[in-house]
Amino acid sequence: MSSKVYTRGGDAGQTSLLGGLRVDKDDLRIEVYGTMDEGTSALGLARATTQHDDLCRHIIDLQGELIPVMSEAAFVPGGKPLSFDIPQVQPHQVERLERIIDHYNQEWIQTGQFVRPGGSQAAAALDMARATFRRAERRLISLNRTEAVNPHLMKYVNRLSDLLYVLARIDEQRTLIRTIEANLPPELANAGQETAWPYISGETDMTTLTLTDCNRMVEAGIKRAEAIGVPMVLAVVDQNGDVIETSRMDEALIVSVTLAPHKAYTAATVRLPTHELAQAAQPGQSLYGIDINLPKFTLVGGGLPLHKEGKVVGAVGVSGGSVEQDIDVAQAMVDAY
């Protein structure tokens, strides 16, 4: 016969810690491991939604490790004897979390900006778990003022929050890459990650642009801008989106000094013209929200990739006129290449 889920023992607002001590359900120690339990549940949502096996494996391992961690938080010495030992968090557990963080730091494209959670379903759940464990850490600090807390436990919860932040960024980054690759033009769709995302794969021996190439493109762009009577800023970047050359025509808008290189960066790294990216990033479309956590991305037309021997070797970006005029001048630069 199965045991009942309810015991009625907590109907008066109290519960038992490990060791038998009865405390109110809003006791600070209950708050600590109850908050950890919330975080573990959020990890379950992340595990159920991530599409990446390695992240799923780490989440499963963390959920298993958190069971004894919560037991330590729920135990007060001096109660009735237990039939099992309560493990305490050890330094090697903190070090293991740091090693995982270091591993994914190699993959993470850091922007140095605050993020807006929600880049993917699993990332949103990981961010929720991360914020929850930050709250658990605050509760531990409060508890430590009244009774000694294992310092390694406090370090563990701190480092766990760091890890969850990084895992969230990795999940949304990979999801973004998959979505972009699914929307690449046919000529790039089968090129593989090494071609589409060289700065992730480590591939750097692609055909490169020369300064002569860039000068020729900028000169052609300025000539076209003069022909239509619009002062502009023109930029050329390499395949990683790094600026090689930029030129500002007299009386060009100040904002264009920033926007033109951003257009080129976006076209180079996404391998799509920015006006096509803008169409795919409208509400309800496959790339909606692509620019949220990527500060150098722009959805304004005027950025065009440069192709050579079937590979994207860089991009141009133009800003100063209407979208149509910017695209016109950018196309003149591409034609010159």
Number of C-alpha atoms within 10 A of each C-alpha: 3 4 6 6 6 8 8 7 10 13 9 9 10 14 18 16 18 19 15 16 14 13 15 14 17 13 13 16 21 20 19 24 23 18 21 25 20 16 26 23 16 21 25 19 18 26 22 14 16 22 15 14 10 10 18 19 12 15 22 16 11 15 19 12 13 19 14 15 20 19 15 20 23 19 17 13 11 9 12 10 11 10 6 6 8 16 10 15 20 14 13 11 15 19 14 13 20 16 12 14 19 13 11 15 15 10 16 16 14 11 11 9 9 9 13 10 18 18 22 20 19 29 27 22 26 32 25 24 29 27 16 20 27 21 19 25 23 16 18 24 15 15 17 14 9 9 8 10 16 16 13 16 22 19 17 24 23 18 21 22 24 17 21 24 19 22 25 27 28 20 24 21 19 16 20 17 17 12 14 21 20 15 17 17 12 9 9 19 15 13 14 11 17 14 21 24 20 18 17 14 12 10 12 13 7 15 15 14 19 11 12 10 14 21 19 15 25 28 16 21 29 22 15 19 25 14 10 12 10 21 18 28 31 34 32 35 28 24 31 20 24 17 18 16 17 19 18 20 15 10 11 16 17 13 11 20 20 14 25 29 31 30 34 35 32 30 33 32 22 23 28 23 25 28 21 15 25 19 15 19 17 14 10 9 11 15 19 16 17 21 16 14 20 17 13 16 21 25 22 22 26 32 38 29 30 27 17 13 8 11 18 27 22 28 34 37 34 37 34 25 22 13 15 12 20 26 23 18 31 33 23 20 31 19 12 16 18
